[in-house]
Amino acid sequence: MAESLRREIGKDGIRVTVIEPGAVSTEFTANMRDDVRLAVEQRLGEMEQLESEDIAAAMLDAVSQPPRVNVNILTLYPTQQA
């Protein structure tokens, strides 16, 4: 979908970037059932997750490129994420 959009509006100088973050430290699990929350926390283990600032910095880098440059996909994973 993003690629089709990029092709359609790119001629107007509008850039489209897909952001694909890995594990991000959020309050996502706060309202989950206990068993689900524990399973997620166990899967993540002690892995240092991305912070929102990490994603914001990558986004800023993408939109700071010259107008002739389109960053199609930003994939960000914590270093320890397999």
N, C-alpha and C positions, 0 to 999 in steps of 0.2 A: 504494500500500500504506500509506504513512504517513498519507494523508488518511483512509483507512478506519479505521486504528487510532486516529487523533485523534478521529474521530466516536464510536467505540465507547467509549473510556475518558475522553474529555473530560468527560463527565457526572460522573465520579468525581473531577474536579479534577486529573487527570493530563494534562500537556501533552506534545506531541510536536513536535519540531523536526527538520527535515531540514537537514543541513549539506552544502553543495556548494562545496568549495574549488577554486580554480584551481590553478595551479602552486605547489607547496610545496617548499621546500628540505628534502630528505630524503636518506637514503642509498639510495633506491630503485634507482638505477642501478648501485650498487656491484657487484652480482653478475650483471649482464647481460653477454651476449656483447659483445665490443668493438664490433662493427659496429652493434649495436642501441643501445648506450650512446652512441656517437658521434653517431648520428642524433638521439637524444633531446636530447643536449647542443647539437647544432647548431640544432635547432628552438627551443630555449629561448634560445639566444644569450646576450647579456649582460643579459637581463631580470632585474631584481631580483625574486626569488620571495618568496612569503609565508613567514613563519617560523611555527613551531608556536605561538609566543606570540601571534601575530596572531589565529589561529583560537581559541585559548583565551580571549582577551579578548572576542571576539564571542560566544562561547558563554556566558561569564559574564554579559554584558549581556543575552542572551536569557533566561537562567534567573533573572535578577534583577528581571524585570518583575513587576508586581503579579499576583496569582493570576488576575485577570480577563483578563489579556493572554497570548495564545499567539503566539509568533513561529513562523509556519508554516515558512518557508524562509529559511535564511541562505546567500546566495550571495556568496562572497568571491573576488575576483580580484586579482592584482597590478595595480597601476595601468597598467603597460606591456603587460599581456596583451591581445591582440586577440581 
